[in-house]
Amino acid sequence: MAISQVTDNPAVVEGSSIHQDAKQQLHQYLRTNIQPLMQTGKPLDLKDIFDHVTIRKSKLVRLLGAKQVQHMVPMLLDQ
């Protein structure tokens, strides 16, 4: 709870269901929209992917935080 008090964002708390839902939505979005683009050979670097996610899923980026999303994108795409 201390993290949410410091950041004034209750979604930051790791155990928060809002945070978990946002992570799952991001994971699903990357799997269904970004991975197929990469598999077809479209050249995308991490900045392109992050920009795409930020534009299309801005609410998720706000909930999770930009740094968290930047950290999650490469991990999710490596799976």
Secondary structure as the mmCIF struct_conf table of DSSP 4:
data_model
#
loop_
_struct_conf.conf_type_id
_struct_conf.id
_struct_conf.beg_label_comp_id
_struct_conf.beg_label_asym_id
_struct_conf.beg_label_seq_id
_struct_conf.end_label_comp_id
_struct_conf.end_label_asym_id
_struct_conf.end_label_seq_id
HELX_RH_AL_P HELX_RH_AL_P1 ALA A 2 THR A 7
TURN_TY1_P TURN_TY1_P1 ASP A 8 ASP A 8
HELX_RH_3T_P HELX_RH_3T_P1 PRO A 10 VAL A 12
BEND BEND1 VAL A 13 VAL A 13
TURN_TY1_P TURN_TY1_P2 GLU A 14 GLY A 15
HELX_RH_AL_P HELX_RH_AL_P2 SER A 17 TYR A 29
HELX_RH_PI_P HELX_RH_PI_P1 LEU A 30 ILE A 34
HELX_RH_AL_P HELX_RH_AL_P3 GLN A 35 GLN A 39
TURN_TY1_P TURN_TY1_P3 THR A 40 GLY A 41
HELX_RH_AL_P HELX_RH_AL_P4 LEU A 46 ARG A 56
TURN_TY1_P TURN_TY1_P4 LYS A 57 LYS A 57
HELX_RH_AL_P HELX_RH_AL_P5 SER A 58 LEU A 64
HELX_RH_AL_P HELX_RH_AL_P6 ALA A 66 ASP A 78
#
